Amino acid sequence: MGIVYQKNKKTGITYVYKNEAYWDKEKQQSRAKRTLIGKLNTSTGEIVPTRSYRKDSISKKPGPVPITKIRRDFYGACYLLDQVGKITEVEADLKACFPDRYRMILSVAYYLILEENNSLSRFSRWQRLHAHPYGEDIPSQRGSELFQSISEEERMMFFKKQGRRRIEKEYWAFDITSISSYSETLSQVKKGRNKEYDRLPHINLALLFGEQSGLPFYYRKLPGNITDVKTVKQLMAEFNVMGYKKVSVLLDRGFYSRENINLLFKNHQKFIIGVKLNLNYVKETLEEERDNLQLWSNLQPQFGVYGLCRTTQWEYEQERPNKGDVLSSKRRAYLHLFYNGEKAARDQAEMNDYLSRLYNDLVNNTREEYRMKDYDKYFTVTSKFRKITPKEEAMREAARNYGYFALLSNEVKDPFEALSLYRSKDIVEKGFGNLKDRLNFGRMQVSSELSLNGKLFVEFVALIYLSYIKKKMQDTCLLENWTLQGLLDELDTIERFESPEHGRMIGEVTKKQEEIYAKLGVKSPSL
């Protein structure tokens, strides 16, 4: 089951078909049936249904589902998610991209949000007690079919719609995390530098968040052996595919390379990126400004950080394969330097701990492959007597930079504005935490690529809802008195009663619950 797109080369029209499975009694096997459901509007990305398909759809769903039996459900938390879906327009975008399955996707997403860390096998029990968009059970087999039906075209269409709602309004924070797996059948599960520091093979997951909205709207699955620095080129390419022209991005220093900065300039992308202090132009500027940096006039009390900006000239290079040459020019950039006393203390404690681990590895002869350069950098080992001597000059050089850090931007001149924007990148880390901890995706428990892709998409939809609620809780100080789970549990006690004779009635809503809805930007269901 799934949606298939087929472009007519003569007319240029893209037709949309629905694939459905049926049982062929004569051949005693499952076969596929393709039904034309409409044409793709290339300017909007929406499906324009054919008349016959529109009639079939209307005949099947003439209006609200009639009430045929008496039922009492927990309603308050699902009602909140319904309203969040309308505010963020996630529901509308899912409906446009998955017209026949969006309610199922929403119901699974609701379950993942409300039943923290529970596997999908418990959905049947949960749905008997809750009012949810699909309104029916989704057995394990049906859930697997749902995941496998989600195509790449539908996924990209959803990203495009969500991204257009926030483009040119905010910086986009981009980062990567690792998700470990025991599977031997998933092609992108590879051994590499695992960000969780365990030894399992893994895939890498890249997430893109809006800095102001706090909402994710793009993700990409990567092989586990792909490093961060290699992903920026593909990110820029997919921006073009999705029609994102004027984009401002926040990048960790793991994405820094000359090639990537040149690429960002070439694509006219505004950026703020972390840079390492050992780069020549950063090192030279820091030495020139080291004394000035810690002057009171450069202190920002709100951050507890000293900072200053130096305008610099980026040596831009662009290869031109058609002409067989390299275009060179200078581009203006802003190098922001910072010093923080608390960070200096943390850096010293972390370095002392790291040097102790290096020393113990050498003493016990248990060297780690990824630390080989640092063993030689900070210690001398005499092979004859196995004497281990610290290289104190290298240690003093490292200590000179405790508490210092740097950012590079081609747009933001004020150092503390740049720092404030860069720190908002923490929302990506929180998003990773929600995916792994609350949405139970810390270890992949799927055995096929299609199931993984589909489950990851539904988890991503759930992450949008979670991110909206947590951002609202933070902005309205709800986090001072409520945990996320406690707040959802409080709202979940509100009931909805259905009866064929009396329609739908909402149970009692307390003043406390009404205040929660109001702070989350949602009308109370009792109003």
C-alpha positions in Angstrom: 0.0 0.0 0.0 1.3 3.5 -0.8 1.2 6.5 -3.1 3.0 6.4 -6.4 3.9 9.4 -8.6 4.3 9.0 -12.4 5.2 11.8 -14.8 4.0 11.8 -18.4 7.0 12.8 -20.5 4.9 14.2 -23.3 2.5 16.4 -21.3 4.7 17.0 -18.2 1.8 16.1 -15.9 2.5 14.1 -12.8 -0.3 11.6 -12.1 -0.8 10.2 -8.6 -1.8 6.6 -8.0 -2.8 4.6 -4.9 -1.4 1.1 -4.6 -3.6 -1.4 -2.8 -3.0 -5.0 -2.1 -5.7 -7.7 -2.7 -5.8 -11.5 -2.6 -6.0 -13.2 -6.0 -8.0 -16.3 -5.4 -7.1 -17.9 -8.7 -3.4 -17.6 -8.3 -3.5 -17.9 -4.5 -1.2 -14.9 -3.9 -1.2 -11.3 -2.9 -1.3 -8.8 -5.8 -1.2 -5.1 -6.2 -4.0 -2.9 -7.7 -3.2 0.7 -8.9 -5.9 3.3 -8.8 -5.6 6.8 -10.3 -6.5 9.3 -7.6 -5.5 12.6 -9.1 -2.8 15.0 -10.5 0.1 16.7 -8.7 0.0 20.5 -8.5 3.7 21.2 -8.9 3.5 24.8 -7.7 1.8 23.9 -4.3 2.8 20.2 -4.0 -0.9 19.3 -3.4 -2.8 16.4 -5.0 -5.8 17.5 -7.1 -8.2 14.5 -6.9 -10.0 13.1 -10.0 -13.8 13.5 -10.1 -14.4 9.8 -9.6 -11.9 9.6 -6.7 -13.4 12.7 -5.2 -16.9 11.2 -5.4 -15.7 8.0 -3.8 -14.1 9.9 -1.0 -17.2 12.0 -0.4 -19.5 9.0 -0.4 -17.3 7.2 2.1 -17.0 10.2 4.5 -20.1 12.4 4.1 -19.4 14.3 7.3 -18.7 13.7 11.0 -18.7 10.1 12.0 -22.1 9.3 13.4 -22.4 8.1 17.0 -23.6 4.5 17.1 -22.8 3.4 20.6 -22.4 4.7 24.1 -18.7 5.5 24.9 -16.7 7.3 27.5 -13.1 8.4 26.8 -10.2 10.3 28.3 -10.2 13.4 26.1 -8.3 16.4 27.5 -4.8 15.6 26.4 -5.8 14.4 23.0 -7.9 17.6 22.6 -4.7 19.6 23.4 -2.8 17.7 20.6 -5.7 18.3 18.2 -5.4 22.1 18.8 -1.6 22.0 18.5 -2.0 20.3 15.2 -4.2 23.1 14.0 -1.9 25.9 15.3 1.2 24.4 13.8 -0.8 23.4 10.7 0.8 19.9 11.0 -2.6 18.3 10.6 -3.4 20.2 7.4 0.0 19.4 5.9 -0.4 15.7 6.8 -3.8 15.6 5.3 -2.5 17.1 2.1 0.4 14.7 1.9 -1.3 11.5 3.3 -5.1 12.0 2.5 -5.9 8.4 3.3 -3.6 7.8 6.2 -3.1 11.1 8.1 -5.5 10.1 10.9 -3.6 6.9 11.5 -0.3 8.8 11.6 -1.8 11.3 14.1 -3.2 8.5 16.4 0.2 6.7 16.5 1.9 10.1 17.2 -0.5 10.9 20.0 0.1 7.5 21.6 3.9 8.0 21.5 3.5 11.4 23.2 1.0 10.4 25.9 2.4 6.9 26.7 6.0 7.7 27.5 8.5 4.9 26.6 5.8 2.4 25.8 6.0 0.1 22.7 3.4 0.2 20.0 2.2 -3.3 21.1 0.2 -1.5 23.8 -1.6 0.8 21.4 -4.7 -1.5 21.4 -5.2 -1.1 25.2 -4.5 2.7 25.1 -6.9 3.4 22.2 -9.9 1.7 24.1 -9.6 4.5 26.7 -8.8 7.5 24.6 -10.5 9.7 22.0 -8.0 9.8 19.1 -8.1 11.0 15.4 -8.4 7.5 13.8 -10.9 6.3 16.4 -10.2 2.6 15.8 -7.5 0.1 16.8 -4.3 -0.2 14.8 -2.9 -3.7 15.4 0.8 -4.4 15.1 0.5 -5.7 11.5 -1.5 -2.6 10.5 1.0 -0.4 12.1 3.8 -2.1 10.2 1.9 -1.6 6.9 1.4 2.1 7.8 5.1 2.6 8.3 6.0 0.8 5.1 3.5 2.8 3.0 5.2 6.2 3.8 7.1 7.1 0.6 10.1 9.4 0.2 8.0 11.7 -2.1 5.3 12.1 0.6 7.9 12.8 3.3 9.7 15.5 1.2 6.4 17.1 0.4 5.6 17.4 4.1 9.1 18.9 4.8 8.5 21.4 2.0 5.1 22.5 3.4 6.4 22.8 7.0 9.6 24.6 6.0 7.7 27.2 3.9 5.7 28.2 7.0 8.9 29.5 8.7 11.4 30.3 5.9 13.1 33.7 6.2 11.6 34.2 9.7 14.3 32.6 11.8 17.6 30.9 12.0 17.6 27.1 11.5 19.7 25.0 13.9 21.2 21.9 12.4 22.9 19.0 14.3 23.4 15.3 14.2 23.0 12.5 16.8 23.6 8.7 16.8 21.0 6.0 17.2 22.4 2.6 18.0 21.0 -0.7 16.6 21.6 -4.5 16.9 20.1 -5.0 13.4 22.3 -6.7 10.8 19.8 -6.1 7.9 19.7 -2.2 7.9 22.2 -1.0 5.3 23.0 2.3 7.0 23.8 0.8 10.3 27.6 1.2 10.5 30.4 1.4 13.0 31.8 4.9 13.4 32.3 7.7 16.0 29.2 7.1 18.1 28.0 10.3 19.8 26.6 8.2 22.7 30.1 6.6 23.2 28.8 3.0 23.1 30.4 0.4 20.9 27.2 -0.6 19.0 26.9 0.1 15.3 24.5 3.0 14.6 22.9 5.3 12.1 23.2 9.1 12.3 20.2 11.3 12.4 20.3 14.9 11.3 17.6 17.3 12.6 16.8 20.9 11.6 14.9 23.1 14.1 13.6 26.7 13.9 15.5 28.9 16.4 12.4 31.1 17.3 9.6 28.6 16.9 11.5 25.8 18.6 9.9 23.4 16.1 11.6 20.8 13.9 10.7 20.6 10.3 13.3 18.4 8.5 15.4 15.3 9.3 17.6 13.0 7.4 18.9 9.6 8.1 22.6 9.0 7.5 25.0 6.0 7.6 26.8 5.7 11.0 30.2 6.2 9.4 29.4 9.6 7.9 31.1 12.5 9.8 29.3 15.8 10.5 31.5 17.8 8.3 30.5 15.8 5.2 26.8 16.5 5.6 26.6 20.3 4.8 26.9 19.9 1.1 24.0 17.5 0.9 22.0 19.8 3.2 22.5 22.7 0.8 21.5 20.5 -2.1 18.2 19.4 -0.4 17.5 23.1 0.5 17.4 23.7 -3.2 15.2 20.7 -3.9 12.7 21.9 -1.3 12.8 25.5 -2.6 14.5 27.0 0.4 16.4 30.0 -1.0 17.1 32.5 1.8 18.1 30.4 4.7 20.0 31.3 7.9 21.7 28.3 9.7 23.3 27.6 13.1 26.0 25.0 12.9 28.2 23.4 15.6 32.0 23.6 15.1 31.9 19.9 14.0 30.5 21.1 10.7 33.3 23.6 10.1 35.6 23.2 7.1 36.9 25.7 4.5 34.9 23.8 1.8 31.7 24.2 3.9 32.1 27.9 4.5 32.8 28.4 0.8 29.6 26.4 0.1 27.6 28.6 2.4 28.9 31.7 0.8 28.2 30.3 -2.7 24.6 29.5 -1.8 24.1 32.9 -0.2 23.2 31.3 3.1 23.5 33.4 6.3 25.3 31.4 9.0 26.7 31.4 12.5 29.1 28.5 13.1 31.4 27.5 15.9 35.1 27.5 15.0 38.1 25.9 16.7 40.7 28.1 18.4 43.7 26.3 16.7 42.8 27.7 13.2 45.5 30.1 12.2 43.3 33.2 11.6 41.5 32.5 14.9 44.7 32.0 16.8 46.3 35.1 15.5 43.2 37.3 16.3 42.9 35.8 19.7 46.6 36.6 20.5 46.0 40.2 19.4 42.8 40.6 21.5 43.6 38.4 24.5 44.2 41.3 26.9 41.3 43.4 25.6 38.9 40.6 25.7 38.6 40.5 29.5 38.1 44.3 30.0 35.0 45.3 31.8 33.8 47.2 28.8 33.5 43.9 26.9 31.5 42.1 29.7 27.9 41.1 29.2 26.5 40.6 32.7 23.4 38.8 31.4 25.5 36.0 29.9 28.4 36.3 32.4 30.7 36.3 29.3 33.3 38.7 27.8 33.0 39.1 24.1 34.1 41.2 21.1 33.9 41.2 17.3 36.6 41.5 14.7 35.7 42.0 11.0 37.7 39.7 8.9 38.2 38.9 5.2 37.3 35.3 4.2 39.5 34.0 1.4 36.6 32.6 -0.8 37.4 30.0 -3.5 35.0 28.5 -5.9 36.0 25.8 -8.4 34.6 26.2 -11.9 34.8 22.8 -13.6 33.5 24.2 -17.0 36.3 26.8 -17.2 38.9 24.6 -15.5 39.9 27.3 -13.0 39.3 28.5 -9.4 37.5 31.8 -8.7 39.1 33.6 -5.8 37.7 36.7 -3.9 37.4 38.1 -0.5 34.1 37.9 1.5 33.3 39.9 4.6 32.9 37.9 7.8 32.7 38.5 11.5 34.8 36.6 14.0 33.4 36.7 17.5 35.7 35.9 20.4 34.5 35.1 24.0 35.8 34.3 27.4 33.9 32.8 30.3 35.4 32.2 33.8 33.0 29.3 34.6 33.8 27.7 31.3 37.5 28.0 32.1 37.0 26.1 35.4 35.0 23.4 33.5 37.6 23.2 30.8 40.4 22.7 33.3 38.5 19.9 35.2 37.6 18.1 31.9 41.2 18.4 30.6 42.6 17.0 33.9 40.1 14.1 33.7 41.0 13.5 30.0 44.8 13.6 30.7 44.3 11.1 33.6 42.5 8.7 31.2 45.2 9.0 28.6 47.8 8.3 31.3 45.9 5.2 32.6 45.6 3.9 29.1 49.3 4.1 28.6 50.1 2.5 32.0 47.7 -0.4 31.4 48.6 -0.6 27.7 44.9 -0.2 26.7 45.2 2.5 24.1 42.1 3.6 22.2 42.4 4.0 18.4 40.7 7.4 18.3 43.0 8.8 21.0 46.3 7.9 19.3 47.2 11.5 18.4 46.6 12.8 21.9 48.8 10.1 23.5 51.7 11.4 21.5 50.7 15.0 21.9 50.7 15.0 25.7 53.0 12.2 26.8 56.4 10.6 25.9 56.7 6.9 26.4 60.2 5.4 26.8 60.0 1.9 25.4 63.0 0.4 27.2 61.8 1.1 30.8 58.2 2.0 29.8 58.6 5.4 31.5 55.7 7.8 30.8 56.6 11.5 30.9 54.1 14.3 30.5 54.8 17.0 27.8 54.2 20.0 30.0 54.7 22.5 27.2 51.8 21.0 25.3 49.7 21.0 28.5 50.5 24.7 29.2 49.5 25.6 25.6 46.2 23.9 26.1 45.6 25.6 29.4 46.1 29.1 27.8 42.7 28.6 26.0 40.6 27.5 29.0 37.4 29.5 28.9 37.8 30.9 25.4 35.6 30.1 22.4 34.8 31.6 19.0 32.0 31.9 16.4 32.1 33.0 12.8 29.2 34.7 11.0 28.6 36.4 7.7 25.7 38.4 8.9 25.6 39.1 12.7 28.0 41.9 13.9 27.1 42.0 17.6 28.9 39.3 19.5 26.2 38.8 22.1 23.4 38.6 19.5 25.5 36.0 17.7 26.0 34.1 21.0 22.3 34.3 21.9 21.3 32.8 18.5 24.0 30.2 18.7 22.9 29.1 22.2 19.4 28.5 20.9 21.0 25.6 19.1 20.4 23.7 22.4 16.8 23.1 21.1 18.2 20.5 18.8 19.8 18.7 21.7 16.5 18.8 23.6 14.8 17.4 20.4 17.3 14.5 20.3 16.6 13.9 24.0 12.8 13.8 23.3 13.3 11.3 20.4 15.5 9.0 22.4 14.1 9.1 25.8 10.4 10.1 25.7 9.6 8.7 22.2 11.6 5.5 22.9 13.9 5.7 19.9 17.2 5.3 21.7 17.6 1.8 20.2 16.0 0.9 16.8 13.7 -2.0 17.1 12.8 -2.5 13.4 14.3 -5.0 10.9 13.5 -3.4 7.5 14.4 -0.1 5.9 10.8 0.7 5.0 9.6 0.1 8.6 12.5 2.2 9.9 11.8 5.1 7.5 8.1 5.1 8.3 8.5 4.8 12.0 11.0 7.6 12.1 8.7 9.9 10.2 5.8 9.2 12.7 8.3 9.8 15.6 9.2 13.1 13.9 5.6 14.2 13.7 5.3 13.4 17.4 8.4 15.4 18.0 6.8 18.5 16.5 3.9 18.3 18.9 6.3 17.7 21.9 8.5 20.6 20.9 5.6 23.0 20.6 4.2 22.1 24.1 7.6 22.3 25.8 8.4 25.6 24.2 5.1 27.0 25.4 5.7 25.6 28.9 9.1 27.3 29.0 7.8 30.6 27.7 4.9 30.8 30.2 6.8 29.4 33.2 4.7 26.3 33.4 7.9 24.3 33.8 8.4 25.8 37.2 5.4 23.9 38.5 4.8 21.1 36.0 6.8 18.3 34.3 5.7 17.6 30.8 4.3 14.2 31.8 2.5 15.7 34.9 0.8 18.3 32.7 -0.4 15.8 30.1 -1.6 13.5 32.9 -3.5 16.4 34.5 -5.3 17.2 31.2 -5.9 13.5 30.4 -8.4 13.2 33.2 -11.0 15.3 31.3 -13.5 12.9 29.8 -15.8 12.9 26.8 -19.1 11.1 26.8 -20.9 9.9 23.6 -24.4 8.7 23.2 -26.5 8.2 20.1 -29.4 10.0 21.8 -27.5 12.9 23.4 -24.5 13.5 21.2 -21.1 14.4 22.6 -20.6 16.0 26.1 -17.3 17.2 27.7 -16.8 16.3 31.4 -15.8 18.8 34.1 -12.9 21.1 33.5 -11.2 22.6 36.6 -10.0 26.1 36.8 -6.4 24.8 37.0 -6.9 22.9 33.7 -8.4 26.0 32.1 -5.3 28.0 33.1 -3.0 25.4 31.6 -4.9 25.4 28.3 -4.8 29.3 28.2 -1.0 29.4 28.8 -0.5 26.8 26.0 -2.5 29.1 23.7 -5.5 26.8 23.4 -9.1 27.3 24.2 -10.6 25.1 27.0 -12.7 22.3 25.6 -15.5 23.5 27.9 -15.8 26.9 26.2 
